[in-house]
Amino acid sequence: MAAKADDTAVELDVGGRTVRISHPERVMFAARGETKLDLANYYLAVGDGIVRALRERPCMLHRFPDGVAGAKVHQKRLPRGAPDWVETVELHFPRYNRTADELCVTELASVIWAVQMSTVEFHPWNSRRADTEKPDEWRIDLDPMPDCPFDRVRQVAHVAHEVLDDLGITGYPKTSGGSGLHIYVRIEPDWGFDDVRRAALAFAREVERRAPKDVTTTWWRKDRDPAAVFVDYNQNARDHTIASAYSVRGKDEGTVSTPIRWDEIDGVDPTGFTIATVPARFAKLGDLHADIDSKAHRLDELLEWADSDERDEPDPGGDD
């Protein structure tokens, strides 16, 4: 993709659109000194993957105007000054009875424009703008508590894989870009957020039953085993978002939430996936989530599990 200098700014040709990157030399990641232009070039290198992960989804932006060592801005509304080709979707937030037009990525140029606005992390909803109230993605978040070794996260990932296999469901794992792992599942958009969350809780409880020494679904953080993996089913609640596949994280090392194969789980080192290393991996392997839309699964069996569980142990509800 051609680039030309204009004073200190750089103009990038992204799919036939010109995106101007101001202050391209600004250091965004202190560990190796990567700049705002390096961040844009990273997203260009994984373009197919990041667009697939975000396509048609309302997307909250985590912006770092002074680099990731500085303050973070959680941006729901599209920042001012967007070109007319950047698309949005209007969302309603009942708690405040307010609306917001969030970024809705349909092409790579929108991602690079968001980088121009100092966006590092992309946090999409698990629904798409055709019907934002009906998720088409179920997210399994394996969140280690403070004293939990990563080997335990690996073990729990295998248990989760086993439960998915028993259900006949295909899951797509990725690193979180932090200390955990995520597994994404495409689902039929036939249920609202409450039912998807109920299904996610039922799944989490089954993983806990199979690995009771390693897993917790205890609601309150203060009551959880600090060495356990929390299967965070609440990430499927409305307006809860996590970093997408290929999203860079707001860490000095520029770590990336990176799709992996199931056979990589035992040897994976999440800290090794950064904006410096993932482009070569992507060039070699392609997008490991490329087939994620090929089949959407149903939640009927999990919702039957939820009905059974709720007779014995009500859903604690609320926000964590």
Secondary structure as GFF3:
##gff-version 3
##sequence-region A 1 320
A	DSSP	beta_strand	3	6	.	.	.	ID=ss1
A	DSSP	beta_strand	9	14	.	.	.	ID=ss2
A	DSSP	beta_strand	17	21	.	.	.	ID=ss3
A	DSSP	beta_strand	27	29	.	.	.	ID=ss4
A	DSSP	beta_strand	34	35	.	.	.	ID=ss5
A	DSSP	alpha_helix	36	45	.	.	.	ID=ss6
A	DSSP	alpha_helix	47	54	.	.	.	ID=ss7
A	DSSP	beta_strand	58	63	.	.	.	ID=ss8
A	DSSP	beta_strand	73	75	.	.	.	ID=ss9
A	DSSP	beta_strand	88	93	.	.	.	ID=ss10
A	DSSP	beta_strand	98	104	.	.	.	ID=ss11
A	DSSP	alpha_helix	108	116	.	.	.	ID=ss12
A	DSSP	beta_strand	119	124	.	.	.	ID=ss13
A	DSSP	beta_strand	137	144	.	.	.	ID=ss14
A	DSSP	alpha_helix	150	167	.	.	.	ID=ss15
A	DSSP	beta_strand	172	175	.	.	.	ID=ss16
A	DSSP	beta_strand	181	186	.	.	.	ID=ss17
A	DSSP	alpha_helix	193	210	.	.	.	ID=ss18
A	DSSP	beta_strand	215	216	.	.	.	ID=ss19
A	DSSP	three_ten_helix	221	223	.	.	.	ID=ss20
A	DSSP	beta_strand	229	231	.	.	.	ID=ss21
A	DSSP	three_ten_helix	233	236	.	.	.	ID=ss22
A	DSSP	three_ten_helix	262	267	.	.	.	ID=ss23
A	DSSP	three_ten_helix	270	272	.	.	.	ID=ss24
A	DSSP	alpha_helix	278	285	.	.	.	ID=ss25
A	DSSP	three_ten_helix	292	294	.	.	.	ID=ss26
A	DSSP	alpha_helix	300	312	.	.	.	ID=ss27
###
